[in-house]
Amino acid sequence: MYKKMKFLDCTLRDGGYYTGWDFDEEIVNTYLKSVENLPIDVIEVGYRSNPHEEYLGEFFYLPTETLDKVKSLAPSKKVAIMFNEKEILPKDSEKLLKSAIEKVDLVRLAVDPKRFDDALVLAKSIKKQGFEVAINLMYASKWMYDKDILKKLPKMNGVIEYFNIVDSYGGMLPKEIKMVVTAVKKRLKIKLGFHGHNNLELGFANALVAMEAGCEFIDGTMTGIGRGAGNMRTELFLSWASMKSGIKVDFDILSNVVSMFEKLKEKHQWGTHLPYIVSGLGSLPQKDVMNWVTKRLYSMNNIMYALENKHTGGKNGFKLPGIRESERYLKTLLIAGGSNAVHHKTAIKKWISKHKKDTLLIHVSARNAKHYKDIDVPQFVCLVGNEGHRLESMLGEVHPNLRCILPPSPREMGEYIPTKMKDKAHELSDVKFTEKYKDSGTAIAIQLSIDVGAKHLYTAGYDGHSGPSIEKKDYEVSRENDYLFDIYTKNIGVIHTLTPSDHTLLKTCSVYGEVN
């Protein structure tokens, strides 16, 4: 059984979900030179894709020069790339693959079962261009019970070379893997493979069961890097293969490449967490959970609340009173969490005192609220994500008349309101000015400004984040804020910043010039 087994490493393709499909040159070179000298049969090095609006890196598009480098550093390995089938038409495949001839051996299609028939059409188009083709049929935990899908599987015989069973949610148990492989094997005359995720830490166990049931191809990645909870670890599988089947592994080479990805793991923190465990058990999308986990905005209870709602299809939560229609202000000042809101607080307080008769102070985050405790103007704090817990830890340090503002109910991520603040909590009726990032503190603060009729919107503490050392989380928050600023300035009016900021859409007016 083990002699027939083939191993596919998809580190650069699946790992891109954490790195944005860009990797340091040293990591890429070490990886390719290492796999050339390890018992790995196929390397899937990324996607070939049509252009996307957002930035996605080198291994999402795989320029010809990158494929040349792969062939140069790992000449003995079969090279695979992936198409996201729903984004690629047959006519697109000709354009995307023309420069890949003699550089790529295998094209794998990531396929939603609902698009099975479309995938076959695309597969035939790719075959005509001289490539081997594999279909990776996602969401196996669902389609394994779908008689209509199972009936369609034989259509692949004679069309493609490989069919891969994908445990997309990472929640399948070994007995289910055996069941689905057995069911598929009865219907297909082509080679089978298995791609598992590690939400329940069963990636390795499921791979062994898949092989025993008839799969010849097994996927893995270095240190398990991959979307959400990640994949089965290549180093684990190769170590097992060395001990159990006598496959020769150079452990010095393996250790060296693994250590490089371990350093990357310290930065990105892939691997299973409690939310991934729950999402796996409930067959819930990894994309949403990965987004929640990698953002510092949400507490674990927020994430678990959202997962429960997705699993049950319910919308829990309670309604809070809105803002009085009579509450109107000419100006609003949004205090964000940046250090400039603290560094320049004396001047900012002077500015507030100068305009106190017609100004509402809105704390985008509770982070800096304590620094404005002594300013006697109406104040709100935006409670999104983990801000309720942050506020609770500093209740004695904030303005006694501080009120809370929350997103409209029902709130996808739930809410936490400190007990002492429940009588001072309000919610927006809607977030109308934007279609994206509606549950961010900035979106809530801007919408509150609109709702109270503010004609002039000022900010402080939106320092922004730039430079090569920026953390991914900070970059994403900064990018979200830029999007919201752009929507507001295009459709409503100017946003001023009283303090230094990297956000170019904010119009600078120095707080010191304003108070002189």
N, C-alpha and C positions, 0 to 999 in steps of 0.2 A: 504493500500500500504506500509506504513512505518513499519508495524509489520512484514512483510515478508522480509524486507530489511536486508542484512548482510553486515558487514563492514570488509574489509581486510586492515590491516596496513602493508606496505612494507618498513618501515623506514630503517631497516638494509640492505636490499637488494638494494634498489634504492639509499639510501644515500651513499653507497659505491663508487659511481661514483665521489664523492668529497673527500672521506677519503681514497681511495684505499682499501676499505673493511677491514680496521682496525679501531676499536673504543676503547677508553679507557674502562677499566674494570668497572669503576664506572658508566659510561654512560650505558653500556650494562646491568649491574645489575639493575640500576634504571629503565631503559626502560622495562625490562622483568617483574619486580615486579609491575610496574605501569599498563602495559597492562593486567596483570592478574586480576586487580581490576577495569578495565574500560570495557564498553560495546563494545568491539572489538571481533569479532568472529574468525578471522583468522589472524595469524602473519606470514608473509613471511620473513624469516630470512636471506636469501642470496641465493647464487648459489651453486650447486655442479658442478664441472667442471673438464675436463682433464687438465693436466699441461700446463701452458703458459710460454713463455720464460721470460717475464718481471715479476717483483714482483707484486703479487696481494695477498691481505691479508686474514685473517682468515675467513671472511664471504663470500669470493669468492669460498672457497673450503669446508667450514663447516666440520671440523674434527668431528669425533664421539663424542669427549669430549664436543665440543661446542653444539651439538644437545642434549646431555645429560643435559647440563646446562639449555638449553631452556626449556626442559620438566620439570626440577626441579623447576625453578623459575616461569614458567607460565603453570602449569599442566592442567588447564582447557581449554586451548586454542588449537584450531586446528592449526597445524604447516604446513606451505607450504614452498617449496623451488622452485627454478627456474632452468630450463635448457635453455641455448642458443641453440635452436634446430639445427642450422646449424653446430654446433661443436660436436654434440653428435650422434653417431650411435646406433642402437638398442643394439648391443653387448656391447657398452660402458655403456649403462644405467644399465645393470645387475651389472657391477662392481661398478658403482657409487652409486647404491641404496642398495646394499646388506647390508651395515652396517646402513642403515637408516630405515630399517623395524622396526615398532613399535615406531619410533621416529618422523617420518614424515607421515602426512596424505594425503597431496596433492602435486602433482608435476605439476607446470605450465610450459608450453613451450612457449618461445618467438619465434614467427614464422613470417618469411617473407612470404607474400602471394605467391611468386614465388615457395616456398618450401612446399606448402600446402599438397601435396600428400606424401612427405617424412615425414612430421609432423604426419600424420595419422598412418604411419607405426611405428614411434617411440612411439606414444601414445598407440597403441595396445600392444607393448612390455612392456611398463610401467604398463599398466592395468593388464597384466598377473602376474606381481610381487606383486599385491595386493594394489596398490596405486590408489587413485582418480586422475584424470587427467583433466587439463584445458588447452585450447589453447588460448594464447593471440595473436591475429592476428594484427600485427603492420600495420601502415600506413593506417588507416581507411579512411582518407581524400582522398585517391587514390582508394582503392579497392571498396569503396561504389558505384563507378560508373562502376566497371568492371563486366560485365555480366558473364564472364567465372568463376570468383571467386564466385559470388553469386550462380551460379548453383552448385558449388561444396559443398557449406555449408551443405546441408542435409546429406552428407556422414558422418558427425560427430554424427548424431543421433544414439544412442545405443552404441557408441564407447567411448565417454568421458562424464564427468559430467557437465562441465562448458565451456562456450565460452565467452571470454572477448574481447570487442571492445577497441582497443588502439588508441587514438589520439596521435600518436607518435610525430607529429610536434607541437602540442599544438595550432593549428590554426583553429580548427573547431568551428563554431558558434552553438548556441543552436538549431536552426532550422535544421542544418545538423545532429546534434546528434539525434534528434527526427526521422529524415528521415532514418538514417542508422539503428537505433534500430528497427524501425518498419519493415524495409526490412528484417532484420535478423530474427526477431521474427516470421515472416510468414513462414520461412524455417526451423526453428529449434524447437525441442521438449525438449531441455535441458535448464538449467538455464543460464541466460545471466549476464554478468558483464561489468563494464566500468572502464577503466584506462585512466585518462586524464592528460595532462600536462598544465602548467599554463602560457604559453607564452603571451597570451592575457588577463590574469587574469580572465579567464572564467572557470577555473577548477571546482569551486563550483557550478556555475550556470549550467554548462554542466552536472554535476553529478545529480543535481535535475531533469533536463529534462530527463536524461537517466533513472532514476527511474520511472518517470511518464510514460515513453514510454514502460517500461517493464523489465528493468534491476533489478536484485535482489542483485547483489554484486557490491559494490563500493569500489575502492581503494583510499588510501590516505597515507600521511606520516607526522610525527611530524614536525611542522614548514614548511612543504612543501619540505623538503630535497629530492633532486633527480636530476637526470641528467638534465643539462642545466638549464632551467627556473624553474625546479622543478614540484611538483605535487600539488594537492589539499591538503590543510592543515587538518590533522586529527582533530586538536583541533577546527577548524571552523565547521567541519561537526558534531562532537559530541555535540558542543554547540547548533547547530541548532536542532539536533535530540532531545536534552533534552527539548528545548523550544516548539517544534512543535508536538512531539509525546509522550512526557512523559517518554522517556527512562532515567533511572537514571544514572547520571554522578557524580562521586566524583571529584569536581573541584579543591580540594586541591591536589589530586594525579595528575590530569591532568596538573595543573599549575606547579608542581614540575618538571615533566619530560619535559615539554615544555621549561622551563627556562634553562635546561641543553643543549638542542639543540639550543636555542637562542645564547648561548655562542659559540657553535660550528659554528653557522651561521656568527658570527662576524669575525671569522677566514676565512671561505671559501666563504662567500658572495654569496650563491645561491639565486635564485629568478630571476624575469624577468628583463631584461635590453633591451635597444633599439634594439640591434642585435637579441635578442631572439624574440622580437615582429615581426621584419621583417622576420626572418626565419620561424616563425609560419604562417604568412600570405602567405608566398611563398612556404610552405611545403618543407622546406630545412632541411638537417640533423642537429640535435642538437649536434652531436658529434663534427663536425667541429667548430660550433659557440662556444661551451663550451671551446674547445682548444684555440680559438683565444681570448675569453674574459678573461680566467684565466691566459693568458700570458701577461706580462707587455709590451711585444715587440710591440704590435699593437695599433695604435690609433683607435678611433671610426670611423674615415673616412676610414682607412684601411679596417676595418671589413665590413662597409657598401658597400664599393667598391667591395669586394670579394663576398658579398651576391648578389649584383646586377648582377655580372657576372655569378654566379651560377644560378640565376633565369632566366636570358635571354639566358644562354648558350653561351654568347659572351666572347671575350678576348680583352678587351679594353687596351689602353696604347699607348705609343709612343716609338720609338727606339732612342737610344742615340749612339754617336760614341764610338767605342771600344778603347782599349789601342793601341798605335802605336807599330807595330811589332819590331821597332828598340829600344824600351825602355826596357833595360835589366839591371838587378842588380844581384850581387853575393849574397847579403844578404837581407833579409827582417826582420824587427822588428815589431811584432804585439803588439800594445798597447791596452790592454783590459780595462774594466771599474773598476777593483778592486783598492782598496786603496793603494796597494803596488806600483802601477805605479806612485802615487803621493808621497808617503813616501820616495821612493828611487829615485826620479826624478833627483836629482843632479848627482848621479852616473850614471844613465841611459843616461843622456845628455853627460856625458864624454865618455861613450861607443859609443854613436852615432857619436860624434865628431871624435873619433879615427877611425871610419870606414865610415866616411861620403862619401868618394869617390865612394863607391860601395854598398851603403845601401839605401833601400826604407823603409820609415816609414809608417805603415798602422795602422790607428786607427780603431779598431774593433767596437768601439762605439764613439760617439762624446763626451762622458762624460769627458774624460781626455785630449782632444785635446788642450785645452787652456794652459795646463801646458807645452806644447812643441812648443809654438808659436815662441820662440826665437831660434829654431834650424833650421839652413838653409840647410835642405836636402829635397828632394822631399817627399811630404806627401799626402796620400789619407785618406779619411774617408769613412767607409762603411755606406751607407744610406739604412737601412732596417727598416720596421715598422715605429716607431715614431721618428727615429733619425734625419730626416729632420727638424722637429720642434725644436728638442733639439739644432741642429746646428745653426738654425736661431737665437735662443736666445743668442748665444755667438759669432756671426760673427766678432765682433770687437776684440775678444780675441784669435783668432786662426791665424795661419800662413797665410799671404796674398796669398801665392801660393798654398794653400791647394786645392786639387781636390776631387771630389766625385766619388765613384764607387758603382754601383747598380747591382742587379741581372739581368739576361738576360730578355729581353722583349719577350712576354707579361708577366707582373708581376701580379701574382694572387691577391696580396694585394694592388696593385696600387703603387703609389710613391708620395712623396712630396719633391720637391727640392726647397730650398730657391731661390728667384728670383735672388739674386746677385751671385748665384752659378750655374745657368743654363748653362753658357758658360764653366763651369769647370766640368761638369758632364759627366761621361762615364758609360758604362755598360759592363759586361762580355759577351762573346759570348756563354758561357755554363758553367755549374758547373759539371765537369766530374768525379771528384775524389770520390764523394759520391752519394749514391742513396737516402739518407735521410737528412733532415734538410738543404736543399739547399738554403733556404732563410734566414738563420741565419747569423749574422755578422761574426761569426767565419768561416763558410763555405765560405763566400764571400772573406774574408781576405786570407784564405789558397789558394783558387783558384787563386786569384790575384798573390800571391807569385809564384805559379806554372807557371802562364802565363808570368811572367816577367823573368822566367828562374832562379830563386833563387836556389842556391845550399845549402844554410844554412838558416834555419828558426829559428828565436829567438822570444821569447815572454816576456812580462812584464805585470803584473796586472791581470793575470789569478789566482786570489787568491784561487778560489775554495770555496766550501761550505760544511761543515761537522758538525756533532754534532746533538744532539737531538732537538735543537731549530730551526733548519733550516726551512725556509719557503718553502712551496711546490713549488712555482714558481722558487725560487733559486735552489732548488734541481733539478728540471727538466732542467733548463738551464745548470747547471753543468753536468748533465748526458748527455745532447746533446753534450756538448763540449768534454766530454770523448769519446763519440762515434766517433766524427770527428778526434780527436787526434789518436785514435786507427787505423782508416782507413788509415790515412796519414803515421803513423809510420810503419805499416805493409807493405804498398805498395810503399812508396816513400822514406822516410828517417826519421832522428831524428828531434825532435822538442826540442829546448832548452828553459829553462826559466831562466831569469836573476834575478828574484825575487822569494821570498817564494811562494809556491803553494801546494795546497792539491791534485792537479791532478798528480797522480803517473806516468802517461804515459809521462809526460814532464821530460826531463833530466836536472837536476839542474846544473847550472854553475853560481856561485855568481857574480853579476855584479861588486862587489868590487874586487874580484880576477881578473876579466877580465880587469879592468882599471888600476890596479897597474903595 
